[in-house]
Amino acid sequence: MSLTPEQKETLEVFRKQVFDEEIIREGDSVGTDDTTLLRFLRARKFNLNESKKMLQNCQQWRKTVGGDGIDALYDRLDPYDYPEREEIFKSWSMYFHKANKKGRPVNIQFFGGLNLPELYKHVTPERHWEAIVVNADSLTREVLPAASRAAGKRIHQSIVIVDLKGFGLSQFWQVKSLAQASFQISQDYFPDTMGQLLIINAPSSFTFIWGIIKPWLAKETVEKVDILGSNYREILLDVVDAENLPEILGGTCTCKGEGGCDLSGAGPWMDERKERKRNGNTEDSGPGEKTEEVTTVTEHNSPVINPIDANVN
């Protein structure tokens, strides 16, 4: 994705300012590469002050969420392996599963089984929220970097498939505040990471529901939403190869022997986790890792992917 000369200049000024003002430091888990910085710039239409404020607010949230910050929370609640995961997924499964034809990770969510009162008999609301937060953080911490390395190019966005089969107004009222909070952290702290949102099996009541949800979303996000009924299979297969799409959504993947597509976490990020485990290294590679693309060295001596010359998705 090419930048205009003015945008290139703004990026360089932004990078210098956020480092000079110590809004970010080398090694920060938010990511310090150009792709990360561009997410905040794009979210604020390349307004330097607004982008800087957004990144500053994000960093403050990352230092305090969960009481001791996102890094500590991620250490104690692995989004791919925690005791309550299967119980939570019975009510609201939310998982990354392989990639689409462009190499973008696919995030799948099922709302039909949503029953928060029943779920909260087994899991506290606080623990459930923490699971939502670390799942969101895993996108930029592990999923997108691994997808980029697998594709051999910078992948900076995912696609989201939301299945509303069996979902109705009573469930919407249950989840309304939680869904709004989830949208909020996504837009405020993980900006420009969703490339497309496909809502399938939308019930007749969704027109009313969408009227409530739509004002929560930025205009740019709304433009990425496609609302589909039950005839969605061909559209999904136009975006995702059958072998990468779960059978339940019209694909051929079952992740047999891996706990099923929902619990498997299948994708390059899981392959990298398994490789690190074999090598005795449990640290995630993080968002600042290099791919095989052209790199550049900034005045802060930080090797980064050059998104200006790279093929970005």
N, C-alpha and C positions, 0 to 999 in steps of 0.2 A: 504494500500500500504506500504509494508515493506521497511525499509531503511537498508543499509549496516552499519556495525559498524563505518566505516569512515564517512558516511553521517550523522549518529547520532551525531558524535563528531563535525562535521562541523556545524550542526544546532545549537548545544549548544554554540559553539564559536561565531557564527553569531549573535545569540540572545544576548549574553553578549556584543558584540561589538556595535551593533546598539542601545542598551539601554545606554551603557556607553558613547557613543559619541553623545547621544541625537538625533539620526536620527529619532527614534520613542520614544514616551512616552506613558505610560499607558493611555488608553482611546482614542487614536488617531483613527479616523474613517477609516483609511486605514486597520486597524486590527492589533492586536498585538499577536495573537495566533500562534502556530507552523504552522498551515495550511497556514496562510498568508505568513509567513517567507519562508516556503518551496516553495511557488510559485515563489518567486524571486530567490531562490537558484537553482531550476530546470531550470528556464529560462536562467541561466548563468552557467549551468552544474556544480554547486556546487563550483564555483570559488568564494572564499570569497570576494576578492576585487571588482570583477566585480558585484557580487550580491549586495554588499553594495552600490556601485556607482549607480546601477539601482534603489534601494530603495530610495537613497538620491535624485535622480532626480525626482522620483515619488512624494516624499514628497514636493519638491520644486514646482512642477506643481500643486499639490493639494492646496498649500497655495496661489497660484496666479491665477489659472484659473477663468475666469469670473470677474477678477478684484479684488475680495475679497476672493477667495478661494472656494473650492468645498463644504464645509459645509454650507457656506452662500448661495451659488448658489442652493444647494439642498433644503434649507429652503424656498427660494423664488420661486423655480420652481419645484413643486412636479411632478415627472415623470409620475404619474398616474392620475394627476388632475390639468391641466392647461388650460386656455381658448383656446389656439390654437391647442390643441392636435388633435381634430377631423379633422381640416383643414389639418394639417401635414399628418395625416394618409391617407387622400385621395390620396396623392402623394406618400408617402413612409411610409407605416405602418411598425412599428418595435416594437414588444411587446413580453413579457414573457407570456407563457400560459401553466399552469400545469407542469407535469413532465413526463419523459419517464419511461421505465420499470426498470431502475436502480435508479430512484429517481432524476435524473438530470433535472433541469429546462429546458424547451423548449423555445428557442428564435426564433420567426418567423418574417421574413421580406419579404415584397412583393415589387418588383421593377417595375412591369408591368405598373402601373399608374403614374410612375415618370414623373413629369413636373415641374421642378424647376422654370422656368420663371413665370408660373401661380401661383405656391405656394408663390413666393416672392412678389406677389401683395397683399397677405394677411398677410404674416409673414416675418419679416426681416431675412436675412441670419444669422445674429448674434444670433437671438432668436432660429432659427432652430438648429444651432450648439450647443447652450446651452442645447436644448432638447436632442440631441444625447449624449452629455456628461453626463447628469444626468441619462439617461437611462442606460448608461454603468456603472455608479457608483452604480446604484441600484442593480446590480448583486451581488457585494460583500458586499454592505451595508445591503440589505434586503433579496434579493432573495435566495442566497445560504445559509445564516444562517437559514432562514425559512424552506427551503427544507431539510436541515440537521436535524432540529428538527422534522419535519414531518416524515422523514425516520428513525429516531432513530440512524443515523450514519452520519459521516461527508461526505457531498457532496461538492466537491470543483470545479466542472466543470459543464458547461451547454452544451447542444447541440443546434446547430443553423440550422434552415431550411430556405433557401433562395429560393423563388419562382420567376423565371425569365419569367413567361408566359407574353408575350406581350412586353418584354424588347428587345431593339435593339441597334444598334450602336449609333444612334442619342441620345438616352437617356444615354448611357454610357459616351459619351463625356460631357454631362451635369453634370454628377455626379462624373466624374473621380477624380478630386482633393478632393472632399468631401469624397469619398469612401477611398481614399488613407490616408487622415488624420484620418479617423475613424479606419482603420486598425492599424495605427501608435499608436494611444492612447491605443488601446486594447493591443497591444504587449508590449508597453513601460510601461504602468501604471496599467494594469490589466493582468499581464502575467499568462499563464498556467490556464486560466479559461474556455477555450473552449475545450471540449472533442471530438467533432465531428462537421463537417460542411457538410450538405447535400444540394447540389445545384440541384433543380429540374426544369423541363421544360426548360432546357438549350437550347437556339436557336442554329442554325447552325453557327451563327456569334460568338458564345461564344469561339470557339477555338482561334480566334484572340484576343478576350477580355481577355481570360485567360492568353494568352502570355504576356499581359501587366501587369495583376494583380499579377501573380505568383512571379515575382522578389520582390514585396513589402513584401512578407510573409517570415517568418522564415521557415527553412527546416522542423522543427517539426510541424508547422502549416499546411504546404502543405500536409504532410503525413496523416493529419486528414480529408482531403477533399475528398468527393465522389461526382462526377458530374454525374447527372442522366438526362435522357430525360423525356418523358411524361409518361412512364411506371414505376412510382415510388411508387404507392400505397402500394403494398405488402412489399416493402422495408421499407417504413415509418411505416407500421403497425407491422413490425418485431421489430421496435425500440420503438414505442409509442403505448400504448393501444388505441383502437378505441375511447373509451369514453374520452380520454385526447387529442385527435387530432381533430382540427377543421374540420367540415364537408367539407369545401372548399378544404381541403387537402386529403380527402378520409376517414376521421374519422366520428364520430357520434356527436361530441360536437357542440352545437350552442350557448351556454351561453345565452339561452333565458331569457329575463327579466333583463339581466345584460349589455345590450348595444352591444351584440355580442362578439365573441371571441376576436376580436382585441382590443376593448375598455374596456373589463371587467377586464383585469389584473388578470384573474383567476389563483389561485394557493395558496399554504400555506402562501406566503407573504401577499396576499390580505386578507386571513382569519385572519392573525395576526393583520393586520391594522384594520379590522372591530372589532376585540376583544378589541384592545386598545381604539378604539373610544367608544365602549360600556362602558369601564371602565374609560373613561375620561382621558386617557393617549395617547398623540399624538406622543410621542418620539418613533423612531424606535429602535428595540432591538439591532441592530448593529452586526458587524462581529465577535465580540469576545465572543458571548454568548455560554454557555455550552449546550451540548446535554446530552443524557443519557449515553454517552460513558465514558470510563475511563478518569479521568483527572489527571493531574500532577501539581505540584507546582514548578515553577522555582525559582532560587535564587533571582529573583526580586519579589517574592511573587505574581506572576500572575497566577491565575488558568487558564489553557489552555487545549484544547483537545489534547490528546496524539495521534498523527497521526501514530506513530510507531506501536501501538497495535490495532488501530482502523481499521475498514473496511472502507476504503476511496474510493469514486467514483469520 
